[in-house]
Amino acid sequence: MLETQFPRIPGDIGNALSWDFPVHYRVVRGATPDLAVRQDPGQIADLFIEAGRDLLAMGCDGITTSCGFLALIQDQVKQALGVPVATSSLMQIPMVQALLPPGKRVGVLTISDHSLTPAHLRAAGAPEDTPIGSPEGLRCFTHDILRDAAQTLIGQNPDLGALVLECTNMVPYAAMLRRVTGLPVFTIHSFITWFQAGLMPRQFERGLMDPRP
């Protein structure tokens, strides 16, 4: 978790009620949104590694973060922690692109299109020319603001076949964006739900026709 003060509503990665499985949290002291988004998060990678080690000591077996811009420290953190690490929802872009029909591509909605650089996209394994939209400059998210940002992005890029939301705080609006755009919408919630399904696959009861002894 970044060190923030705003409320974490249901759907947000920072609200434990957003998840159908147990989670543990560590606030990374000194990791402010400004450092993560507008500056080089590499300078605070050690803080995330230290917090990650605390979580591993508690028994956690997978680590994520609460900011899509931290794709830039994915390699540093996973190498230091030695367990699966998912720093950014942007890491879904290549997977989502593989699902789309020819002629369609993925677009991104981000908290700051000025700060989201080709380096972030490369770190996530995404094409550097991925279309990007943002409600940047506005003080808060609302249904209308995000809807308008999404529709502007689609209007500028009619070949979009899906959206990925960079910002973890956008998750509560994903269902609305799906309705108004008609496009599949992928978020940190969809990513971490998939991530956790590999860490702890669902246990199914064996049926009566199961041939195993």
N, CA, C and O of each residue as an XYZ file, in Angstrom:
852
protein
N       0.832     -1.194      0.000
C       0.000      0.000      0.000
C       0.867      1.243      0.000
O       1.822      1.351      0.769
N       0.518      2.197     -0.885
C       1.140      3.514     -0.800
C       0.678      4.206      0.480
O      -0.343      3.846      1.065
N       1.439      5.193      0.894
C       1.063      5.971      2.067
C       0.101      7.070      1.631
O       0.522      8.095      1.095
N      -1.186      6.854      1.863
C      -2.237      7.773      1.417
C      -3.183      8.065      2.573
O      -3.100      7.447      3.635
N      -4.091      9.025      2.345
C      -5.060      9.424      3.365
C      -6.505      9.261      2.913
O      -7.412      9.371      3.737
N      -6.748      9.004      1.634
C      -8.123      8.985      1.141
C      -8.828      7.669      1.502
O      -8.162      6.662      1.743
N     -10.161      7.668      1.541
C     -10.909      6.454      1.888
C     -10.726      5.368      0.832
O     -10.627      5.656     -0.361
N     -10.684      4.127      1.284
C     -10.585      2.971      0.389
C     -11.944      2.289      0.367
O     -12.251      1.486      1.248
N     -12.755      2.601     -0.630
C     -14.119      2.110     -0.687
C     -14.139      0.684     -1.234
O     -13.160      0.257     -1.846
N     -15.225     -0.066     -1.032
C     -15.300     -1.425     -1.577
C     -15.035     -1.428     -3.083
O     -15.566     -0.605     -3.828
N     -14.213     -2.363     -3.501
C     -13.732     -2.414     -4.879
C     -12.281     -1.982     -4.969
O     -11.513     -2.518     -5.768
N     -11.908     -1.008     -4.146
C     -10.522     -0.560     -4.091
C      -9.650     -1.680     -3.525
O     -10.068     -2.407     -2.624
N      -8.441     -1.809     -4.058
C      -7.525     -2.856     -3.591
C      -7.247     -2.749     -2.095
O      -6.957     -3.754     -1.447
N      -7.334     -1.535     -1.539
C      -7.017     -1.327     -0.143
C      -8.138     -1.628      0.830
O      -7.963     -1.477      2.039
N      -9.284     -2.052      0.327
C     -10.401     -2.436      1.188
C     -10.477     -3.955      1.199
O     -10.719     -4.568      0.159
N     -10.274     -4.568      2.355
C     -10.236     -6.036      2.432
C     -11.546     -6.676      2.007
O     -11.560     -7.842      1.615
N     -12.663     -5.927      2.076
C     -13.953     -6.465      1.651
C     -14.041     -6.622      0.133
O     -14.993     -7.216     -0.373
N     -13.060     -6.095     -0.590
C     -13.046     -6.242     -2.051
C     -12.698     -7.658     -2.486
O     -12.890     -8.015     -3.648
N     -12.185     -8.470     -1.559
C     -11.611     -9.760     -1.936
C     -12.390    -10.930     -1.338
O     -12.945    -10.832     -0.243
N     -12.419    -12.026     -2.070
C     -13.076    -13.249     -1.607
C     -12.078    -14.206     -0.967
O     -12.393    -15.375     -0.747
N     -10.891    -13.722     -0.670
C      -9.845    -14.547     -0.066
C      -9.058    -13.675      0.920
O      -9.121    -12.448      0.842
N      -8.325    -14.290      1.835
C      -7.604    -13.505      2.848
C      -6.470    -12.677      2.237
O      -5.766    -13.132      1.335
N      -6.313    -11.470      2.741
C      -5.214    -10.603      2.317
C      -4.554    -10.000      3.559
O      -5.196     -9.826      4.595
N      -3.276     -9.686      3.439
C      -2.555     -8.930      4.468
C      -2.045     -7.652      3.828
O      -1.734     -7.628      2.637
N      -1.959     -6.594      4.613
C      -1.538     -5.299      4.112
C      -0.309     -4.786      4.862
O      -0.120     -5.057      6.047
N       0.512     -4.043      4.139
C       1.572     -3.238      4.731
C       1.570     -1.881      4.034
O       1.661     -1.815      2.808
N       1.469     -0.812      4.795
C       1.638      0.529      4.249
C       3.135      0.794      4.139
O       3.872      0.658      5.116
N       3.573      1.169      2.950
C       4.990      1.438      2.723
C       5.243      2.907      3.072
O       4.998      3.804      2.265
N       5.740      3.131      4.291
C       5.952      4.499      4.764
C       6.971      5.226      3.898
O       8.071      4.733      3.651
N       6.580      6.399      3.451
C       7.441      7.185      2.575
C       7.129      7.001      1.103
O       7.626      7.757      0.268
N       6.306      6.000      0.765
C       5.933      5.754     -0.635
C       4.658      6.524     -0.939
O       3.559      5.972     -0.874
N       4.808      7.791     -1.267
C       3.656      8.644     -1.545
C       3.223      8.500     -3.003
O       4.017      8.069     -3.839
N       1.975      8.856     -3.318
C       1.549      8.827     -4.715
C       2.424      9.671     -5.637
O       2.654      9.304     -6.789
N       2.912     10.809     -5.126
C       3.765     11.660     -5.958
C       5.044     10.930     -6.347
O       5.464     10.993     -7.502
N       5.669     10.235     -5.395
C       6.889      9.489     -5.699
C       6.609      8.337     -6.670
O       7.423      8.056     -7.550
N       5.472      7.679     -6.513
C       5.162      6.517     -7.344
C       4.754      6.910     -8.757
O       5.087      6.223     -9.723
N       4.026      8.026     -8.869
C       3.427      8.397    -10.161
C       4.274      9.408    -10.925
O       4.534      9.219    -12.113
N       4.700     10.459    -10.272
C       5.338     11.576    -10.979
C       6.850     11.567    -10.921
O       7.507     12.340    -11.618
N       7.413     10.683    -10.082
C       8.863     10.594     -9.995
C       9.304      9.170    -10.313
O       8.521      8.378    -10.837
N      10.530      8.852    -10.001
C      11.063      7.524    -10.296
C      10.842      6.613     -9.096
O      11.506      6.787     -8.075
N       9.913      5.628     -9.189
C       9.682      4.752     -8.037
C      10.865      3.843     -7.732
O      10.905      3.203     -6.681
N      11.825      3.785     -8.643
C      13.016      2.992     -8.367
C      13.750      3.469     -7.127
O      14.431      2.682     -6.469
N      13.621      4.749     -6.798
C      14.315      5.290     -5.631
C      13.683      4.833     -4.315
O      14.279      5.000     -3.251
N      12.475      4.255     -4.383
C      11.841      3.734     -3.167
C      11.578      2.232     -3.275
O      10.814      1.679     -2.484
N      12.203      1.575     -4.246
C      12.006      0.130     -4.408
C      12.397     -0.635     -3.152
O      11.749     -1.619     -2.794
N      13.456     -0.187     -2.481
C      13.901     -0.882     -1.265
C      12.838     -0.856     -0.173
O      12.749     -1.784      0.631
N      12.025      0.212     -0.143
C      10.958      0.287      0.848
C       9.894     -0.778      0.581
O       9.357     -1.382      1.510
N       9.600     -0.995     -0.690
C       8.626     -2.032     -1.046
C       9.184     -3.425     -0.762
O       8.457     -4.313     -0.316
N      10.453     -3.606     -1.017
C      11.079     -4.902     -0.749
C      11.048     -5.207      0.750
O      10.770     -6.337      1.153
N      11.331     -4.204      1.566
C      11.295     -4.399      3.019
C       9.884     -4.765      3.482
O       9.710     -5.680      4.287
N       8.880     -4.051      2.974
C       7.490     -4.355      3.341
C       7.095     -5.739      2.842
O       6.386     -6.475      3.530
N       7.556     -6.093      1.638
C       7.267     -7.415      1.102
C       7.848     -8.517      1.959
O       7.215     -9.554      2.159
N       9.042     -8.302      2.463
C       9.663     -9.312      3.332
C       8.885     -9.467      4.634
O       8.789    -10.572      5.169
N       8.331     -8.375      5.145
C       7.478     -8.469      6.327
C       6.260     -9.348      6.043
O       5.869    -10.170      6.872
N       5.671     -9.169      4.874
C       4.490     -9.961      4.506
C       4.852    -11.429      4.318
O       4.094    -12.313      4.718
N       5.990    -11.689      3.722
C       6.427    -13.080      3.553
C       6.646    -13.739      4.910
O       6.334    -14.917      5.087
N       7.180    -12.988      5.863
C       7.409    -13.536      7.196
C       6.101    -13.896      7.886
O       6.082    -14.732      8.789
N       4.998    -13.263      7.461
C       3.685    -13.578      8.012
C       3.054    -14.785      7.327
O       2.008    -15.268      7.761
N       3.683    -15.276      6.258
C       3.159    -16.438      5.564
C       2.556    -16.157      4.208
O       2.020    -17.068      3.578
N       2.626    -14.919      3.737
C       2.092    -14.605      2.402
C       2.929    -15.294      1.332
O       4.137    -15.462      1.496
N       2.285    -15.692      0.236
C       3.017    -16.385     -0.830
C       2.896    -15.689     -2.176
O       3.330    -16.228     -3.194
N       2.313    -14.502     -2.192
C       2.241    -13.687     -3.400
C       2.110    -12.233     -2.987
O       1.467    -11.933     -1.980
N       2.709    -11.322     -3.749
C       2.754     -9.908     -3.386
C       2.211     -9.066     -4.529
O       2.520     -9.305     -5.696
N       1.391     -8.067     -4.175
C       0.944     -7.090     -5.159
C       1.124     -5.692     -4.581
O       1.485     -5.545     -3.414
N       0.876     -4.672     -5.383
C       0.966     -3.292     -4.905
C      -0.323     -2.562     -5.258
O      -1.190     -3.094     -5.951
N      -0.428     -1.329     -4.763
C      -1.657     -0.558     -4.963
C      -1.458      0.612     -5.922
O      -2.127      1.636     -5.785
N      -0.556      0.480     -6.885
C      -0.361      1.545     -7.880
C       0.179      0.959     -9.175
O       1.211      0.288     -9.181
N      -0.522      1.214    -10.267
C      -0.115      0.664    -11.554
C       1.219      1.170    -12.053
O       1.866      0.504    -12.861
N       1.651      2.347    -11.586
C       2.924      2.906    -12.019
C       4.120      2.130    -11.475
O       5.248      2.319    -11.930
N       3.872      1.263    -10.509
C       4.967      0.491     -9.930
C       5.395     -0.672    -10.819
O       6.217     -1.490    -10.406
N       4.854     -0.759    -12.024
C       5.398     -1.696    -13.005
C       6.892     -1.492    -13.174
O       7.613     -2.434    -13.503
N       7.362     -0.275    -12.954
C       8.778      0.034    -13.131
C       9.675     -0.702    -12.143
O      10.871     -0.851    -12.395
N       9.117     -1.169    -11.012
C       9.957     -1.874    -10.040
C       9.610     -3.365     -9.980
O      10.041     -4.063     -9.062
N       8.844     -3.850    -10.938
C       8.458     -5.264    -10.954
C       9.673     -6.189    -10.864
O       9.711     -7.088    -10.022
N      10.648     -5.972    -11.717
C      11.803     -6.877    -11.747
C      12.605     -6.820    -10.451
O      13.034     -7.857     -9.946
N      12.813     -5.614     -9.905
C      13.573     -5.487     -8.662
C      12.883     -6.218     -7.510
O      13.530     -6.921     -6.734
N      11.581     -6.047     -7.410
C      10.859     -6.620     -6.275
C      10.782     -8.139     -6.382
O      10.992     -8.838     -5.391
N      10.485     -8.657     -7.562
C      10.356    -10.114     -7.672
C      11.706    -10.803     -7.469
O      11.768    -11.890     -6.894
N      12.777    -10.178     -7.937
C      14.097    -10.774     -7.730
C      14.476    -10.789     -6.261
O      15.099    -11.740     -5.789
N      14.104     -9.743     -5.534
C      14.466     -9.650     -4.124
C      13.616    -10.560     -3.242
O      14.104    -11.084     -2.240
N      12.346    -10.752     -3.607
C      11.437    -11.490     -2.732
C      11.375    -12.983     -3.044
O      11.120    -13.792     -2.151
N      11.602    -13.350     -4.285
C      11.646    -14.767     -4.619
C      10.304    -15.470     -4.627
O      10.256    -16.699     -4.568
N       9.205    -14.716     -4.697
C       7.863    -15.282     -4.831
C       7.168    -14.554     -5.975
O       7.665    -13.525     -6.432
N       6.020    -15.064     -6.455
C       5.296    -14.338     -7.499
C       4.920    -12.921     -7.048
O       4.444    -12.716     -5.931
N       5.141    -11.961     -7.932
C       4.864    -10.548     -7.648
C       4.069     -9.964     -8.808
O       4.403    -10.179     -9.973
N       3.012     -9.225     -8.478
C       2.185     -8.567     -9.495
C       2.053     -7.099     -9.107
O       1.153     -6.728     -8.354
N       2.948     -6.268     -9.621
C       2.973     -4.878     -9.184
C       1.915     -4.018     -9.853
O       1.526     -2.997     -9.285
N       1.430     -4.386    -11.039
C       0.650     -3.429    -11.823
C      -0.419     -4.103    -12.666
O      -0.188     -5.161    -13.251
N      -1.586     -3.483    -12.723
C      -2.645     -3.986    -13.597
C      -2.256     -3.887    -15.067
O      -2.842     -4.568    -15.909
N      -1.268     -3.040    -15.385
C      -0.816     -2.913    -16.776
C      -0.235     -4.219    -17.305
O      -0.162     -4.418    -18.517
N       0.176     -5.105    -16.412
C       0.750     -6.378    -16.828
C      -0.288     -7.271    -17.514
O       0.068     -8.288    -18.110
N      -1.566     -6.897    -17.433
C      -2.615     -7.641    -18.130
C      -2.672     -7.335    -19.618
O      -3.251     -8.104    -20.386
N      -2.081     -6.226    -20.033
C      -2.263     -5.781    -21.411
C      -1.884     -6.856    -22.433
O      -2.674     -7.118    -23.340
N      -0.702     -7.493    -22.328
C      -0.371     -8.528    -23.321
C      -1.356     -9.691    -23.308
O      -1.684    -10.231    -24.364
N      -1.827    -10.082    -22.138
C      -2.766    -11.188    -22.038
C      -4.109    -10.823    -22.672
O      -4.692    -11.621    -23.406
N      -4.592     -9.619    -22.386
C      -5.859     -9.178    -22.960
C      -5.729     -9.026    -24.472
O      -6.643     -9.390    -25.212
N      -4.594     -8.490    -24.936
C      -4.389     -8.333    -26.375
C      -4.469     -9.665    -27.099
O      -4.989     -9.742    -28.212
N      -3.956    -10.712    -26.473
C      -3.988    -12.041    -27.083
C      -5.405    -12.577    -27.237
O      -5.639    -13.488    -28.030
N      -6.351    -12.023    -26.488
C      -7.739    -12.474    -26.561
C      -8.535    -11.791    -27.665
O      -9.578    -12.295    -28.084
N      -8.050    -10.651    -28.137
C      -8.834     -9.831    -29.045
C      -8.718    -10.293    -30.495
O      -7.689    -10.842    -30.890
N      -9.763    -10.074    -31.289
C      -9.709    -10.431    -32.706
C      -8.775     -9.513    -33.468
O      -8.419     -8.445    -32.972
N      -8.371     -9.911    -34.667
C      -7.480     -9.064    -35.476
C      -8.078     -7.674    -35.673
O      -9.285     -7.520    -35.856
N      -7.214     -6.677    -35.630
C      -7.653     -5.302    -35.841
C      -8.115     -4.590    -34.586
O      -8.453     -3.407    -34.643
N      -8.139     -5.284    -33.447
C      -8.529     -4.672    -32.186
C      -7.331     -4.612    -31.240
O      -6.448     -5.468    -31.295
N      -7.304     -3.615    -30.385
C      -6.211     -3.505    -29.424
C      -6.720     -2.966    -28.094
O      -7.872     -2.550    -27.969
N      -5.837     -2.984    -27.113
C      -6.176     -2.598    -25.743
C      -5.912     -1.113    -25.539
O      -4.904     -0.579    -26.004
N      -6.828     -0.453    -24.838
C      -6.603      0.920    -24.407
C      -6.487      0.980    -22.898
O      -6.968      0.089    -22.198
N      -5.847      2.034    -22.389
C      -5.604      2.183    -20.950
C      -6.202      3.489    -20.452
O      -6.024      4.542    -21.065
N      -6.915      3.408    -19.331
C      -7.288      4.602    -18.582
C      -6.376      4.697    -17.364
O      -6.237      3.733    -16.611
N      -5.763      5.845    -17.174
C      -4.780      6.031    -16.104
C      -5.084      7.289    -15.320
O      -5.781      8.180    -15.807
N      -4.566      7.363    -14.118
C      -4.715      8.562    -13.297
C      -3.963      9.739    -13.902
O      -4.336     10.892    -13.686
N      -2.882      9.449    -14.676
C      -2.056     10.527    -15.222
C      -1.444     10.103    -16.549
O      -0.468      9.354    -16.581
N      -2.025     10.585    -17.643
C      -1.470     10.215    -18.946
C      -0.144     10.915    -19.217
O       0.632     10.459    -20.057
N       0.129     12.020    -18.515
C       1.411     12.683    -18.684
C       2.545     11.908    -18.010
O       3.701     11.999    -18.424
N       2.205     11.151    -16.976
C       3.227     10.420    -16.231
C       3.414      8.991    -16.722
O       4.457      8.385    -16.477
N       2.417      8.448    -17.410
C       2.511      7.071    -17.896
C       3.322      7.064    -19.191
O       2.842      7.512    -20.233
N       4.535      6.560    -19.123
C       5.492      6.672    -20.215
C       5.667      5.337    -20.943
O       5.197      4.304    -20.465
N       6.343      5.355    -22.100
C       6.685      4.093    -22.757
C       7.475      3.151    -21.856
O       7.378      1.933    -22.003
N       8.254      3.698    -20.925
C       9.020      2.847    -20.010
C       8.095      2.015    -19.130
O       8.378      0.846    -18.865
N       6.994      2.604    -18.675
C       6.022      1.849    -17.877
C       5.405      0.723    -18.704
O       5.243     -0.401    -18.229
N       5.064      1.051    -19.952
C       4.457      0.045    -20.814
C       5.433     -1.079    -21.120
O       5.053     -2.250    -21.104
N       6.687     -0.736    -21.398
C       7.699     -1.767    -21.644
C       7.860     -2.671    -20.433
O       7.955     -3.891    -20.568
N       7.892     -2.069    -19.252
C       8.067     -2.852    -18.027
C       6.920     -3.828    -17.822
O       7.097     -4.882    -17.211
N       5.736     -3.475    -18.336
C       4.567     -4.341    -18.214
C       4.439     -5.311    -19.387
O       3.507     -6.114    -19.428
N       5.363     -5.242    -20.335
C       5.293     -6.112    -21.507
C       4.281     -5.661    -22.533
O       3.841     -6.454    -23.365
N       3.903     -4.387    -22.484
C       2.861     -3.849    -23.360
C       3.470     -3.037    -24.509
O       4.577     -2.516    -24.373
N       2.764     -2.926    -25.632
C       3.252     -2.102    -26.733
C       3.385     -0.636    -26.319
O       2.537     -0.111    -25.598
N       4.439      0.013    -26.772
C       4.674      1.401    -26.395
C       3.647      2.354    -26.995
O       3.473      3.466    -26.498
N       2.961      1.932    -28.064
C       1.958      2.792    -28.685
C       0.545      2.498    -28.186
O      -0.433      2.873    -28.832
N       0.435      1.827    -27.036
C      -0.875      1.558    -26.446
C      -1.629      2.873    -26.226
O      -1.081      3.785    -25.607
N      -2.872      2.999    -26.713
C      -3.629      4.236    -26.506
C      -3.914      4.471    -25.024
O      -4.256      3.542    -24.292
N      -3.772      5.718    -24.594
C      -3.905      6.075    -23.185
C      -4.872      7.240    -23.037
O      -4.801      8.219    -23.780
N      -5.768      7.126    -22.078
C      -6.674      8.210    -21.731
C      -6.637      8.453    -20.241
O      -6.195      7.598    -19.474
N      -7.115      9.654    -19.818
C      -7.018      9.993    -18.409
C      -7.982     11.123    -18.057
O      -8.252     11.995    -18.883
N      -8.505     11.105    -16.820
C      -9.242     12.267    -16.306
C      -8.310     13.224    -15.573
O      -8.747     13.947    -14.677
N      -7.030     13.237    -15.943
C      -6.019     14.027    -15.228
C      -6.431     15.487    -15.155
O      -6.995     16.042    -16.098
N      -6.136     16.096    -14.010
C      -6.463     17.498    -13.793
C      -7.729     17.692    -12.986
O      -8.003     18.793    -12.507
N      -8.505     16.625    -12.830
C      -9.721     16.700    -12.041
C      -9.441     16.196    -10.624
O      -8.533     15.390    -10.422
N     -10.192     16.650     -9.674
C      -9.843     16.402     -8.273
C     -10.306     15.047     -7.759
O      -9.754     14.541     -6.782
N     -11.302     14.454     -8.392
C     -11.805     13.179     -7.894
C     -12.436     12.400     -9.035
O     -12.750     12.950    -10.091
N     -12.615     11.102     -8.797
C     -13.298     10.267     -9.776
C     -14.809     10.370     -9.546
O     -15.274     10.391     -8.407
N     -15.555     10.434    -10.631
C     -17.003     10.260    -10.585
C     -17.388      9.426    -11.789
O     -16.597      9.249    -12.715
N     -18.620      8.909    -11.769
C     -19.092      8.150    -12.918
C     -18.979      8.975    -14.191
O     -18.521      8.477    -15.220
N     -19.402     10.253    -14.123
C     -19.419     11.093    -15.318
C     -18.006     11.366    -15.834
O     -17.764     11.328    -17.040
N     -17.072     11.640    -14.917
C     -15.699     11.962    -15.317
C     -15.048     10.773    -16.014
O     -14.462     10.922    -17.087
N     -15.148      9.601    -15.410
C     -14.521      8.425    -16.011
C     -15.229      8.001    -17.283
O     -14.589      7.561    -18.238
N     -16.545      8.130    -17.301
C     -17.285      7.806    -18.524
C     -16.816      8.694    -19.674
O     -16.575      8.215    -20.782
N     -16.688      9.995    -19.398
C     -16.259     10.917    -20.453
C     -14.834     10.615    -20.907
O     -14.537     10.685    -22.099
N     -13.944     10.276    -19.959
C     -12.564      9.945    -20.323
C     -12.523      8.702    -21.208
O     -11.778      8.653    -22.186
N     -13.325      7.701    -20.861
C     -13.358      6.467    -21.651
C     -13.928      6.722    -23.040
O     -13.391      6.234    -24.035
N     -15.008      7.482    -23.108
C     -15.617      7.734    -24.415
C     -14.718      8.588    -25.299
O     -14.708      8.413    -26.518
N     -13.964      9.510    -24.704
C     -12.995     10.286    -25.484
C     -11.902      9.385    -26.045
O     -11.529      9.503    -27.212
N     -11.393      8.484    -25.209
C     -10.343      7.555    -25.651
C     -10.838      6.682    -26.794
O     -10.120      6.467    -27.771
N     -12.056      6.180    -26.677
C     -12.618      5.315    -27.727
C     -12.884      6.126    -28.993
O     -12.669      5.639    -30.103
N     -13.353      7.362    -28.825
C     -13.592      8.201    -29.999
C     -12.320      8.479    -30.775
O     -12.346      8.584    -32.001
N     -11.211      8.599    -30.071
C      -9.923      8.839    -30.714
C      -9.291      7.567    -31.257
O      -8.410      7.618    -32.116
N      -9.748      6.421    -30.751
C      -9.179      5.128    -31.141
C     -10.301      4.121    -31.358
O     -10.543      3.278    -30.494
N     -10.990      4.191    -32.491
C     -12.146      3.316    -32.721
C     -11.795      1.836    -32.851
O     -12.688      0.992    -32.924
N     -10.497      1.513    -32.881
C     -10.086      0.111    -32.976
C      -9.937     -0.554    -31.611
O      -9.476     -1.692    -31.533
N     -10.314      0.131    -30.541
C     -10.173     -0.473    -29.222
C     -11.144     -1.634    -29.041
O     -12.314     -1.561    -29.417
N     -10.614     -2.722    -28.443
C     -11.442     -3.889    -28.188
C     -11.580     -4.211    -26.718
O     -12.355     -5.095    -26.353
N     -10.833     -3.504    -25.849
C     -10.893     -3.727    -24.408
C     -10.189     -2.575    -23.709
O      -9.376     -1.869    -24.306
N     -10.516     -2.397    -22.426
C      -9.872     -1.380    -21.604
C      -9.178     -2.037    -20.418
O      -9.683     -3.000    -19.842
N      -8.017     -1.504    -20.062
C      -7.340     -1.860    -18.825
C      -7.246     -0.587    -17.992
O      -6.796      0.450    -18.478
N      -7.672     -0.673    -16.734
C      -7.612      0.476    -15.826
C      -6.314      0.419    -15.043
O      -6.105     -0.494    -14.245
N      -5.443      1.390    -15.269
C      -4.157      1.415    -14.557
C      -4.327      1.636    -13.075
O      -3.686      0.970    -12.262
N      -5.194      2.576    -12.719
C      -5.305      3.029    -11.335
C      -6.152      2.067    -10.511
O      -7.264      1.714    -10.902
N      -5.622      1.651     -9.377
C      -6.356      0.723     -8.522
C      -7.618      1.351     -7.946
O      -8.546      0.631     -7.580
N      -7.673      2.673     -7.856
C      -8.849      3.345     -7.309
C     -10.007      3.427     -8.297
O     -11.104      3.844     -7.926
N      -9.780      3.037     -9.543
C     -10.831      3.061    -10.561
C     -11.713      1.816    -10.542
O     -12.754      1.781    -11.197
N     -11.303      0.803     -9.798
C     -12.007     -0.487     -9.838
C     -13.502     -0.352     -9.572
O     -14.282     -0.999    -10.271
N     -13.955      0.458     -8.596
C     -15.384      0.532     -8.345
C     -16.208      1.027     -9.538
O     -17.430      0.878     -9.547
N     -15.551      1.612    -10.539
C     -16.259      2.146    -11.695
C     -16.184      1.227    -12.911
O     -16.692      1.568    -13.979
N     -15.557      0.070    -12.755
C     -15.350     -0.818    -13.906
C     -16.661     -1.306    -14.501
O     -16.801     -1.348    -15.723
N     -17.614     -1.671    -13.671
C     -18.890     -2.176    -14.189
C     -19.615     -1.100    -14.978
O     -20.213     -1.390    -16.014
N     -19.570      0.149    -14.500
C     -20.179      1.243    -15.228
C     -19.501      1.447    -16.576
O     -20.176      1.655    -17.584
N     -18.165      1.389    -16.601
C     -17.439      1.566    -17.855
C     -17.765      0.452    -18.851
O     -17.860      0.698    -20.054
N     -17.932     -0.752    -18.354
C     -18.328     -1.860    -19.222
C     -19.688     -1.581    -19.858
O     -19.888     -1.838    -21.045
N     -20.626     -1.052    -19.060
C     -21.970     -0.785    -19.583
C     -21.956      0.323    -20.629
O     -22.581      0.190    -21.681
N     -21.249      1.412    -20.349
C     -21.356      2.572    -21.240
C     -20.485      2.437    -22.483
O     -20.784      3.045    -23.511
N     -19.417      1.654    -22.408
C     -18.533      1.504    -23.572
C     -18.821      0.247    -24.374
O     -18.520      0.191    -25.566
N     -19.401     -0.765    -23.733
C     -19.610     -2.047    -24.401
C     -18.350     -2.882    -24.517
O     -18.369     -3.949    -25.130
N     -17.236     -2.402    -23.927
C     -15.965     -3.113    -24.017
C     -15.675     -3.879    -22.732
O     -16.078     -3.444    -21.653
N     -14.979     -5.016    -22.828
C     -14.487     -5.662    -21.613
C     -13.550     -4.717    -20.871
O     -12.773     -3.989    -21.490
N     -13.625     -4.731    -19.536
C     -12.810     -3.840    -18.707
C     -12.037     -4.679    -17.701
O     -12.624     -5.438    -16.930
N     -10.723     -4.538    -17.713
C      -9.844     -5.305    -16.832
C      -9.176     -4.362    -15.842
O      -8.788     -3.248    -16.195
N      -9.046     -4.816    -14.604
C      -8.580     -3.964    -13.514
C      -7.572     -4.711    -12.653
O      -7.274     -5.878    -12.904
N      -7.051     -4.034    -11.639
C      -6.200     -4.734    -10.683
C      -6.996     -5.816     -9.963
O      -6.424     -6.819     -9.539
N      -8.300     -5.630     -9.819
C      -9.125     -6.649     -9.158
C      -9.200     -7.912    -10.007
O      -9.070     -9.017     -9.481
N      -9.408     -7.763    -11.303
C      -9.439     -8.950    -12.173
C      -8.066     -9.615    -12.202
O      -7.971    -10.842    -12.234
N      -7.012     -8.816    -12.193
C      -5.649     -9.351    -12.251
C      -5.300    -10.139    -10.987
O      -4.790    -11.257    -11.067
N      -5.578     -9.554     -9.826
C      -5.202    -10.213     -8.577
C      -6.116    -11.405     -8.287
O      -5.682    -12.367     -7.653
N      -7.359    -11.359     -8.734
C      -8.233    -12.525     -8.596
C      -7.656    -13.699     -9.385
O      -7.637    -14.830     -8.900
N      -7.186    -13.424    -10.602
C      -6.524    -14.456    -11.420
C      -5.225    -14.915    -10.768
O      -4.933    -16.109    -10.712
N      -4.452    -13.953    -10.277
C      -3.168    -14.216     -9.628
C      -3.352    -15.157     -8.432
O      -2.623    -16.139     -8.290
N      -4.326    -14.851     -7.579
C      -4.550    -15.649     -6.383
C      -5.079    -17.037     -6.726
O      -4.830    -17.995     -5.994
N      -5.807    -17.148     -7.836
C      -6.325    -18.460     -8.239
C      -5.200    -19.433     -8.560
O      -5.377    -20.646     -8.448
N      -4.051    -18.913     -8.955
C      -2.897    -19.780     -9.176
C      -2.155    -20.093     -7.889
O      -1.601    -21.180     -7.728
N      -2.147    -19.125     -6.967
C      -1.480    -19.357     -5.684
C      -2.241    -20.378     -4.842
O      -1.641    -21.178     -4.124
N      -3.562    -20.340     -4.941
C      -4.387    -21.266     -4.169
C      -5.555    -21.734     -5.036
O      -6.664    -21.217     -4.902
N      -5.323    -22.710     -5.928
C      -6.397    -23.197     -6.794
C      -7.581    -23.705     -5.970
O      -7.414    -24.253     -4.881
N      -8.761    -23.513     -6.512
C      -9.960    -23.983     -5.831
C      -9.932    -25.500     -5.698
O      -9.599    -26.218     -6.641
N     -10.288    -25.967     -4.518
C     -10.363    -27.408     -4.266
C     -11.775    -27.890     -4.578
O     -12.735    -27.446     -3.949
N     -11.906    -28.794     -5.541
C     -13.208    -29.341     -5.901
C     -13.384    -30.708     -5.263
O     -12.432    -31.482     -5.154
N     -14.605    -30.997     -4.844
C     -14.906    -32.327     -4.313
C     -14.917    -33.322     -5.449
O     -15.415    -33.032     -6.537
N     -14.369    -34.491     -5.198
C     -14.374    -35.525     -6.231
C     -15.786    -36.073     -6.402
O     -16.472    -36.380     -5.427
N     -16.209    -36.190     -7.664
C     -17.549    -36.686     -7.957
C     -17.634    -38.197     -7.865
O     -16.624    -38.886     -7.723
N     -18.849    -38.695     -7.948
C     -19.061    -40.127     -7.848
C     -18.443    -40.890     -9.004
O     -18.138    -42.076     -8.876
N     -18.257    -40.222    -10.123
C     -17.699    -40.885    -11.307
C     -16.192    -40.741    -11.391
O     -15.592    -41.178    -12.373
N     -15.555    -40.137    -10.380
C     -14.118    -39.958    -10.392
C     -13.446    -41.337    -10.370
O     -13.661    -42.102     -9.430
N     -12.632    -41.672    -11.394
C     -12.035    -43.015    -11.454
C     -10.883    -43.229    -10.492
O     -10.418    -44.358    -10.340
N     -10.400    -42.158     -9.828
C      -9.247    -42.335     -8.953
C      -9.642    -43.122     -7.704
O     -10.782    -43.015     -7.252
N      -8.734    -43.903     -7.141
C      -9.058    -44.652     -5.928
C      -9.197    -43.718     -4.735
O      -9.468    -44.172     -3.624
